[in-house]
């Protein structure tokens, strides 16, 4: 036999991603595989290995863009030998503050095995709660995968892995668009130095199923003296749209014009910034038509787009750069000192140094390029090197009658904390979406998408009592559900009155609603406090608060849970109620779960050792649901 042909070394890298992180990891793995001479593509025609990179969302669910794949894997007619020739491995992106940590990756792993696939390399699991983030697990796992593949699929003696100092050719590059093809005159695109008007650009710049909404209200909920700026935003659509409590609205932000102008000047792209551009496949991509990939970013098809508009709407200049960013930009500097430093940040063994330089101080891509000022990225590589500017998801705060305008069009309310803080190096940081939202004026049109959330709230559960724990902006989906339950109560009373033709107060009522809300100060961030008394007149609503800074001893939601343990236990254990936990990830969900376990340990029917098992039973029954961010 001769030496193995390079064409026999192919890898299928698939991903499921909710926020884009799994996409970044999948792309990094693709580059690692290409360096050891694997061809990477997304065709099922022919491959040697399969690598699955997937995050977990909601209650242990797969990301939305992976659910068709999952549905196909679950087809009953698939025999247990269907994937017997498939060699695979997987990496899961999870958050240990969720009870169902990395469930999506584990479910895919189990199903692939059931269909006969063989795991050639142990799966990895990352935890967003690790002090060094997901990279703490991904970096050593990916390095181990590379070494394992070189051992299993050795290269021909005459061929070596592609060294890190050689730049891999991208599959797509930007090029100047033909004026006649895209249908614009030179004057139409020249001089667009100011920020692109939201009405003209943001509506159609990417995602499918985008709807146009009008900003009706952008109100600050906290006093200006408060440490945090929290906004109540209201949007109105042009037609009706259906959504449930727990669903999310995705906002697509823009980079600030001053950041884009600074970046263009820094890269010396002034001469081409206002020229129309398009993606062009490289020679290597064109030669593999069977495995042709899509461009890295979906551009609008209805009008031309300039390089400046691409930077404003599509490419993230303020993201914290990943290792792959450093490994790419090192090829675009001739300064040896800068080159050495950039190479160090790209090395797996220096993960701690990278974390201290980027993640800990929240240093942005733009700031890195200002510090490494010898780096000059060719504009054709912009979409290859800069990450995509992705939409940000926010839980809807509107429910019931708040979901419609008087004319029957969709109405959306959000409760958003504006991200602005000082880092460990004393620099002010402001989230790109926060800055965008803070400037939205009433009357501004933007493009948004509506998406199902992970709480899985059903009207059929209306008669069950609910216990809601939602500190801070975690109140948003809880408020949505409270207003929705009021609507359900009114609908039910109307239906019953129609059937029995009698007064029905107290008959088949909606179950009791108990809300535990926590914030710092009653006077500063007790959101929607005026609504609770009003709503309590029309439904069984009980609100308990934890104002952590209004007294000497701090009080948190977990303390209130223990104080209200008898009633919570009655609602959940005796009346088969449902628990919802929403808000910031990290310590809060774990503290809430521990408090609930203490509550159930106090039950005369629950042994101390059974409390955690009971919480797990509630999860299996869909009666303990968590949505944190």
N, C-alpha and C positions, 0 to 999 in steps of 0.2 A: 504493500500500500504506500501511496505517496503521502506527503505532508498534507494536513487538513487545509482545505481551501478557506479563505477568509469569508467567502459567501455562506459557509455553513455555520457561521457564528452570528446568530441573530437573537435579539432580545426584544420582547414586548414589554414596555413600561406603561402601566395603566395607573390612573389616579382617581380618587374621589375627594373633592375638596369643597368646603363651604366658604372659606375666606381667602383661599389662594395659597396658603402655606404648603399644603400637600403638592400643589402644582410646582412650587419652587423646588421642593425636595425631589420630585420626579424628574424635573429637568436636570438637576445636579447629578442624579444617578445616571441619567442618559449620557451626560458628558463623561462620567467616570467609565461607563461601559464602552463608549466610543474610543477612549484612550487605550483600552485593552483589546481593541480591534473587533468589538461587537457592533453590528449594524443595529440601530435602534429605530423602531417605527411603531405604528399603531394598527398594523394589519394582522389579521388572524390567519393569513395564508400560510405562513411558514415562520417558525421561530424556534430557537433552542431553549430559551428560558423565559419565564414570565416573572416580572417584579411588580407587586401591587403596593401602592402607597395610598393610604386612606385615612381620613380623619373621622371622628365620631361626633355626631351632633344630636341635639334633643335628648330623648330618653334611650340612648344607646342606638340611635338610628344611623343609617348611611347618609352621606351628603346628598343633596338633591340631584347633582349631576351624575351620581353613581347608581341611582335607583332603578333605571332601566336595565343596567348591567345586572344588578341584583335580582330583578324580576326575571330576567332571562335565565340566570343560574338556578332559580327556584322552580322552573318548569318541571312538572311531575313526570313528563314523558322522557326526561333525560335518564339514560341508564347509568348505573354506578360505575361503568367503565368509560364513560363519555370523555373524560380527560386523562385517561390512563397514560398517555404519552407526554403529558405536560409536567415539566419540572418548574416549580415556582418557589418564591419566597415573598415575604411581605413585611412592611413596616407600618405601624399604626401610630397616628398622632392623637393623643388623648389628654385629658385633664383629670387628675386624680381627685379634684374636688367634686366630681360627679360620681354617683354611686356606680354607674355602669361604665367604668373606665375602659376605654379602648374596645368597646363591644363591637363596633363596626368591623375592625380588623379581625377580631376573634371570630365573628360570624362568617366573614368571607373565608378565613382560614379553614374553618370547620366544613363549610359547604364545598370548597375546592377539594378537600380530602375525601368527602363523601362521593364526589364524582370521579374519584380515581386518580386525582393529581398527586404528585409526590413532592414534598417539601425538601429541596436540596440544601437549604441553608436556613437555620433557625430564624424565625420571625423576630423582629424588633419592636419595641414599644417605647414611644417617647411620652414624656409627661411635661405639660406646659407649666406645672407648678414647681418644677425643679428650679433651683436658683440660677442655673445656667440655661434654662429653657429646654426646648425639644432637642437642641443640638447636643446636649449632654449625652443623650442616647444615640442620636442619629449618626454623629460623626464616627464613633468607634464601630457601630454596626455597618455603616457603608464601607469603611476601610476593610473590615473583616470580610464583607461580601466580595470586594475586589480581589483580595488575596485568595479567597476560596475559589473564585471563578478561574483565576490564573492557574491554580492547581488542577482543577477539574478539566479545564479546556486550555491546555498549554498551547502557546503560540508556536508556529514553525521556528526552527532554529535560526533562520535568517531574518526573523522579524522580532522586534521588541515593542513593548508598550509605547505609546506616544508620550513623550516627556511633557511635564507640566509647563515647561518654558516655550512650548510650541502652541500657537493659537489655533484652536479648532475652527474650521470654517462654519459659519452659521448656515442654517437652511434657508433663511430669508434675509435680505437686506433692503433698506430703503433706497429708493431712487427717485429722481425728479419725474413727475408725472407729465405725460404729453398733454399740452394745453388743449388740443383738439379733442383728445379722447375723453378728458374729464369735463370739457365744456365750460371753460372759464376764460375770461380775459385777464390779461396781466394786471390791469388797473383794479379789478375786483378784489384781488388778494394783497395788493401792496399797501404798506402803511398800517397794518393791523397791529400797532404797538400796544394799544390799550388792552385791558382784559376783555376776552370775548364775551359779548352779551349772552347771558344765560339762556334767554329766549331763543337765540339763534343756534346755539351749539350744543348745549347740554341735553337737549331733548332726545336727540337721535344718535348719540355717539357710542353705542355699543351693545348693551344687553338686549336680548329678545324680550318681547312682550312688555316693552316700556310704555307707560302711560304718562300723559301730560297732566300735571296738576298745578293749580294756582295757589300760591302762598296767601293765606288769609290772615294769619296772625303769627307773630314771633315775639312772645312776651317773656321777659325775665321774671322768674318765679322767686328768686332769692334777692334780698336787699343788696345794694352795691357794696355795703360794708362786709358782706359775707365772703368767706374764702373761696366759694365756688359759685360760678355762674350756671344756673340751671334754667333751661328754656322750655316753655310750652309752645309747641308749633302746631298750627292747623293748616291743612291743605284740602282743597276741594278739587275733585276730578271733573271731567267733562261728560261722564256717563256713569252708570251704576257699576258697582263692583262688590262682590261678596267676600267677606272675610270673617274670621272667628277670633275670639280672645286667644292670645298667644301667637297670632300671626305677626309677621314682620314686614316693615316697609324698608326697602333698600334705597338709600340716597347716594347719588353719584356726584362726588365733589369735584371741584376744580382746584388746580394749583393757583396760588396768588400770582397776579401778573408781575409783581416785583420779583418774585422768586424765579419765574420763567425768564424774565429779562436778564436777571443776574446770571442765570445758568447759560443762556445763549452767549452773553458777553464772555463769560469764563471759558467756554468751549470755542469761541471765535467762529460762531455759526451765523453771524449777522447777515452775511451775503445770501444765505439760502433760507433764513428763518421764515420768510413769507412766500416761499415757493411751494406749489402743490407737490405732494409726495405720494408714493404708492409703494407697496411691497413687491419685490421681485425675487423669484426663487434663484438660489445660487446654482452653479453648475452641478454640484454634488446632489442637490435636491432634485434638479431636473432629470438627472440620470437614473433616479430610482422612482420612476413614476408609479410603480405598483404600491409604494409605501409613502406616497406624497403626503406631507403634513400640511396643516393649515398655517397661515401667517400667525405670528405671535400675538397679534391684537386684531380684533374685528373692527374694521373701520367702516364709517358710514358710506353707503353706496349711492346716496341721493345727491351728494355734492362733493366737490373736491375738498381736501383737507391739507392745510399747510403744516410745515414742521412745527411752527409756533403753536398752532391749534392742537397738534398731536401732544405737545408738551403740556399744554394747559389741561386737556381733557383726559388723556390716556396714560401718561407716564408719571410715575411717582417720584418726585424729587425730594420729598421729605421723609421717605421710609428709612428705617434703620437698615443699613446695608448688610447683606449676608456674605458669607465666605466666598461664594461664587462671584460676587461683584468684584472683590479684590483680585481674584484669580484672573478676571478678564481685563480689568483696567491696567494691570501691571504691564500688559503688552503695548500700552499706548503712552509710555514715558521713556525718555532716554536718561533720566536722572538716576544714577545708580543707587544713591541713598534712598530715594523714594521707592525704587524698584525692590530693594532689599526689604524695606519695611512692609510693603504691600505683599510680597511673597510670604513673609512671616505670618501675616494675618490670614493668609489663605491655607496655611498648613494645619492639618488636624491636631498636631501636637501642641499648637499654640491657641487652643480654644479658649483658655482662660484669658489670655491677653486680648483676644478679639472681643470677648464679652466685656472686659473692662474698658476697651476703647469705644465700642459701639453701643451695646445694650444698656450698660449701667448709666452712662451719661445721656442716653437717647440721642446719640450723634446721628445726624441725617446724612443722606447721600450728598446733598448740596454742600454741607459743611466739610465732609471728607474731601470732596473735590477742590474746595477752596484751600484746604490745608496741603493737599498733594497737588500743588498748582502747576506742576510740570506735566500732568496727565492731560492729553488732548484726544478726546474720543472723536473719531470720524462720525459725522452726522448720520452716515448710512447705517451705523451700528447702534443708533439710539435705542431702538426697540429691542435689540438683542441684549443690551447691557442694563438698561433701566427697567425696573419692575413695572408691571401694569398698575395703573391707579384704579383700584377696585372699589366697588360700592361698599358702603357701610350699612349694616343692618341695625334697625331699631325696632324694639317691640312696640306694637301699637297700644296706645292708651285709651282708645275710644271703643265703645261698645254700645249695644242697644240703640237708642234714638240718636246717639252722637255719631253714628256711622253714615248718616245721610244728610244731605243739604235739604232745604225746603222744597227744592225742585226734583228731588229724588236721585241726585248724583252722589257719587261716593265721597265720603268725608273721612279724613284721617287726622288723628291727633297723636303727637309724640311728646314724650318727656325726656329731654336730652341734657346730660351734663356736659358742658363745654370743657374740653380738655385743655388746660393751661396751667403750667406749673414750672417750678425751678428745679433743675437737675442738680446732681452732686457737684457739678462744676459751675453752679450758680448761673446757668443760662436758662432763659425762659423758653419753654417748649409749648407749642400750640398745635393740636392735631389738625391735619389738613381738612378734615370734614368739619371739625369744630369751628375753625376760622370761616369756612364756607357758610355754615348754617348761621353763625352769629351775625353775618352780614346780609342774610336774606331779608328783603323788604316785602311787605304786603303788596300783592299784585305781580310778583315775580313768578314766572312759569319755570318749572323744572321737570325733568324726566325721572320717574321712579318706577320700581317694580314691586309687586306685591307677592309675598311668598308665604307658604304654610309654615307655621312654627312647630316647635317640638313638644308642646304641652298636650296636644291631642284632646282638647276640651270638646265634649259632646253634649248636645242638648238633652240627650237621653239621661244624663246624670243630674238633671236639674233638681230633682227632688232630694238628692243626697246633700247633706251638709258639707261645707267646704271650710278648711282652715288654710288661710293664705298668709305666708310670711314673705314680706317684700320690703326690705329696707331701701332707702334712697330711691334711685330711679327704677329699682326693682318693683316699685309700686305701679309702673305703667301697665303691664299685663293684668295686674290684680284689679286696677280700676276698670279696665276693659271688661273683665269678667263680672264685676259687680254691676255695671250698667247692663250687661247682657243678661244677667240673671233677673234683673228688674223687668226687662223686656220679656223674658220667658214667663215670668209670673203673670204679666198682663196678658200675654197671648194665651196662657193656660186658663186664666179666669174667663176670658172671652169665649174660648172653646167650650168650657164646661157650662157656662151660662147659656150658651146657644143650645146645648144638648138637654139640660135639665130644667131650663127656664126658671131658675130660682136664684136666690142670693147664695153666693158660694164662698164667702169669707171663711178662711180656715180650712177649706176643703182642698185636698191635694195641693197644698202650698209648696212653693220652692223651699228647699232645705235651708237651714240657717247658714249665714255667711259670717265667719269670724276672721277678721283681718288683724294681723300683728305687724305694725309698721314701726320702723326705726329710723332716726335721723339724729343730728347733733342738737338742734335747738328748736323748740316749738315755734318761736317767733321767726325763725329764719328759713327752715326747710321742712316744715310740716305741710307737704303739698296737698292740695285739694281738701283741706280740712273743713271748708265751708260746705262741701258736698255731702259729707257723711251724715250730718244731722238731717238734711233734706231727704236723702235716700232712706235713712232709717225710719222715716214716717211711712214709707210705702213697702218696705220689705224687712225681713228679719236680719238686721245687720248689727254686728257688734265690733267695735274698733278698740284695740288696745295698743298703746304707744310706748316707745322706749326712746326718750330724749337723752342721749348719752352725756351731753355736756351741761344740762340744766341743773345739776346738783353735784355735790362733791364726789359722791360715789357714782362711777359710770354705770349706766344701765343699757343693756343691749337686748336685741330681740330674743336671744336665747334665755335671758333672765325672765322676760315676760312669759315665754312659753312655759317655763317651770312654775311661775306664779299662777298661770291659768291652766295648770295641768289637769285638774279634775274635769273642767269643761271640755278641754281638747280631747282628753281620753274618751269622754262620753260621746262626742261627735264622731270620732274616728273609730273607736273600738265598738261602741254599743250601737251606733246608728250607721255604720259602714260608710263614713265620710271619706273625703278626698283631701290630701295635703298638696299644696303648691308652694314651692320655694323659688323665689326669683330675686335676682340682684347680682352683686359682684361675686366673682369666683374667688377662691382662696380659702380664708379661714371661716367666713360666714356660713357657707353650706355645711361644713363639718361641725361647727359649733351648734347649728340648728339641729342637725341629725343627732348629736350627742344629747341635746336637751330633750328631744322627743323620745330618745331611748330611755332617759331618766323618767320621763312621764309614764311610759308604759311599764317600767319596772315597778312603779308604785301601785300598779293594778293588782288586785287580789287574785286575778286569774292568770297573770303572767309572771312566770319565774324570772329572776334577774338574768339568767343566761339565755332567756328566750326573747328578750327585748329586741336585740339586733336582728334575730331571725324573723321577728314579726315585721320589722321595717322592710326587710327583704321580701317578705310575703306581700306587703302593700305595693312594692315596686312591681312584682310579677303581676299583680292584679290591676295595675294601672291606677293605683290609689295614692301613690307617692311620686310626684313629678317635680322635676327640677329644671330650671332654665337660668343659667348664669353666664356672665360674660366678663 
